């Protein structure tokens, strides 16, 4: 694995010094815009999203998912822009795909991305209704071993990430951690925290302190973390590579280095939508942790994960949420 970073560093957004006061209204254009955004736009948007959350919590699971499919995750100009980008992304992710099939694939992606968005609001109900099967079933016992730490690695197939986290937490108990960037809208951040409180995992913001916390957590018997390897960095998806250079300085690097430092195995997992709101949570064979300073072993694990998840994604391109953000 090359030791030269080729992936941008994620920098947490700066915390605002405080709410803008009334004096901002008399200030310049930018100050007035910030005041309106903070005191009017964000509260109204937050109230609307909270109302949507409680509404869809009342609806039957299948109806909630179908409404998401009807609307999609992105609409209007945003949808047109992202679908144009996804068409270009397919030249990398599926260069052999016939042109006659692209429109149908993007239509299914539109519907599935809308499903995934609303299913996040009811992810605990999806699990409790036994709509998620563990495949293969015998891995269920392995994952519940309280003496063994592990690093789950995955990609955004079949969900936006939270449904997978919810299912894993239900399997392993309250021993999970993950990393996610803080949302700039304070009301959306609160809703996100409300949703994640249903699965009980500790959600940390990126940073050096977080890396130390993850290390300590994995060195505790039974500690588990979830890392999505296909994260967006600098408006690009670097993993899987689809023939591009292997990323270094990404979540892939973080996962492998954590495994090398703690001895925790890497456990690849992914969600696969079977039909409607029924899923398989597929658990692949563990990858033993590499030696701390053995770059050859670490590179071999990176290549193995790249091959595995490239195959998984190509089989589920119409339900891989990051296709919208992959750039050739």
N, C-alpha and C positions, 0 to 999 in steps of 0.2 A: 504494500500500500504506500503510495507516494506520500512524503511528509510535507508537501507544500499545499497549503490551504487553497482550494479552488471553489469554495462555497462562502458566500457572505456571512458575516457574524450577525446573529440575531441580537439586537439591542432592545431591551424592554423600553416601552414608551415612557417618556418622562412624566412623572406624577405632577399634576397641576399644583401650583402654589396654593390655590384656594379658589373659591367661586368668585367670578367677576362681580364687582360691586356696581351700584347704580351710576357711579362716576364714569363707568365704561360707556354708557349710553351717550355721554357728551364727548367721548374721545373720537379717535379716528375710525375709519371704516372697518378695519380689522377688529378693533376693540368692540365695536357695536355688533359685528357679526358673531364674535365669541360670546357676547352676552346673550344674544338671541338664541344661539345654539344651546348654551348651557341652561338657561332658565325657561325656554319655550319649546324649542324643537326636541331636545332630549327627553324632557318630562312627558310631552305628548306622545312621542314615539314609544317611550317606556311603558306608559299606561296602555297604549294599544297592544303592545307585545304581551304584556301581562294578561290583558283581557283574552287575547288569542290563546294563551297558554291554558287558562282555566276553562275556556270553551272547549278546546280539543281534549282536555282531560275528561270531559263529560261524554264525549262521543264514543261510539263503538270503535274498537281498534281498526277494523277493516275500513270503516267509513273515513276515519281520520287519514289513513294512508292513501285511500283513493282520492280524497280531496287534495292531498299533496301532489298526487300524480296529475290531477287536472290542472293545477296552477303551475307546478314546477317550482324550482328553487329560484330561478331568475326569469324575469319577464321584461317585455318591451325592448328598449334599446340595449339594456344590459344583456339580455338573452341573445340578441342578434350579434353583439360584439363577442360574447364568450363562445357562441357556436362557431363563428368565423375562426376564432382562435383554435377551437377544438378540431376543426377541419384540418388546419395546418399541423396540429399535434399528431393527428393520425398518420401523417407522412413519416413520423418517427416511430410511433407506437405500433402501427399496423400498416406498413408500406404496401403490403400485398392485398389489402382490402379493396375489393372492386368498388369503383365509384358508384355503381348502382345500389350498393348497400349502405353508403354513408348516411344518407338522409334518414333511413329507418333507424340506424344506430343512434344518431343524434336525437331523434324523437324519443327513443327509449331512455336515453340518458337524461333528457329533460324530465321525463315522467319519474324516473327512479330518483333523481336528485331531489325532486319535490317530495317524494315519499320519505326519503331519508331525513329531510329537514323536519317534517312533522312527526315522524317516528321518534325523533330525539325527545320530543315533549312527553311521550308516553312510553319511554323505554322500559321503565319498571313494570308497566302493565304488559308489555310484549313478553318480557321474561316470565312474569308470574302466570301468564296464560299458557305457558309451556310451548311457545312458538319458536324456541331456539333449541336445536338438537346439537349435542356435542359429538363430533365425528373425528376419529373413532371414539366410541363410547368408553372404551377401557382407559382412555387418557384422563377421564374425569378423576379417577382415584389418584393418578400421578400428581395432578394439579393441586389436590387438597392436602398433600403431604406438608404438615406444619413445620417440619424440620429443614426443608430445603428452600433456599432462595432461588429466584429465577428472574430472567429478563424477557418479558414478552415483547416481540417485535412484530409489527403489522403494517398494513397499508389501508387506505380508505376505500375498500370495496364494500358495497352493500350498506354503508352507514357513514355518518360524518365523524365517527370516532367514539362518541359517547355511548352508543349502544353496545359496542364491543367492550368498552371499559366496564359498563354495567354488568354484562354477562360474566366477565372474568372475576369481578368482585364478588358476585354471587357464588362463584365456584371456590374461590380461595379464602373468602372471609375478609375481615377488615384489616388487610395487611398490604394494601396496594398504594402505589404512588405513580403520578404521571406529571408531565410538564406541559404547560400551555401558556401562551402569551395572554396578557391582560387586555381586555377589550377597552377601546377608548371611550365608549359610551357607558357611563356609570350604571345606567338602568339595565342595559343589556348584560353588563358584567354581573349584576345582582341576580338576574334571571339565570345566567349561566351557573352561578354558584348554587342557586336553588335546585337546578336540575342535577348538578353533580352531587349535591348532598344526598340524593336518593341512592347513590351507590357507595358512598362513604369513603372513596379514595381521597388521598391528600393530593391536591393539585398545586404544583409549584410553578413559579415564574422562572424563565430562563436566567441563568447567571452562575457565577463561580460558586456562590454559596449553595445554590441548588445542587450543583455537582457533588459537593461535599455531603449534602444531605442524602443524596441518592446512594453514595458510597456507604455511608453509615447504615442506611436502611438495608442495603443488600448484605451487609456483614452481620445483620441480625437474623437469626434462624427464621425462615418462613417469609422473609421480606420479598416483595415482588414489585416490579415496576413495568409500565407499559410505554413503549416508545414507537411512534409512527415514523417509519423511515422515509415516507414520501411527502415530507413537509415542504411547504413553499418557502423559498429563501430568495430574496431579491427578485421577486416576480418570476421565479423559475422553479420547476420541479426537477431535482437532480437524480432522484432514485425512483424506480429502476433506471439504469443507464440507457437502455435501448441502443446499445452500441456506442454511447458517448463515453467520455473519460469517467473513471470511478470517482465519486465525490469524496473529498477529504475535508473534515471540519464540519460535517453534517451530523444528523441524528444517527446515521449508520456508523460513523466514527465513534460517536459517544457511546452507543450500545456495545460495540466491540471492546472499547477501552474499559468500560465499566465491568464487562465480563472478565477481561484480563486481570483487572485489579482486585476483583473479589472472588473469582472462581465460580461465579454463578453461571449456569448454562443459558444459552439463548434459545428461546422457544418461539418459533414462528407460528403465528396464528392469523386467521382472516375470516371475515364474515362472507357468506355466500347466500344471496337471496334465492330461495327455492321457488316460491310462488307467493305473490302478495306480501303478507307480513309473516311469512315463515322462513326461517333461516337455518343454515348449518353454521356452527362455529367450528371451523376446521383447525385442528391442532396438529402441527407437523412434528417430526422427530426433533428432539433437542440437539443442539450443536454445542459440544463441549467447549468450555472457555479456553481461549488460547493462552499461551505463556505470555507474561507481561511484556517481555522485550522481543518476542518472536514475531517480527513483521511479516515473515512468510506465512505463518499460521493465520495471522490476522487478515492478510490479503486473501487467503484461500476462503476464509469465512465470508468476507465481503463478497467475493465472486459467487459463492454458493447461494447467499441470500439474494443477490442480484438475479441469478438464473431462476430461483424459485418464484420470487414475486413478479418477475417479468412474465413468467408463464401464467401465474394466477391472474394478473391484470389483463393479459391478452385474451383470456377466457371470459373476462367479465368487463370488457371495455365499456359496455352500456350501463354499468353500475359502478364505475370507478370515478369518484367525485373529483379527482385531481386532473382529469383529462382537460377540463376547462382551463387549467392554469399551466399546463405543460407547453413550453415554447420550443419550436424546432431550433 
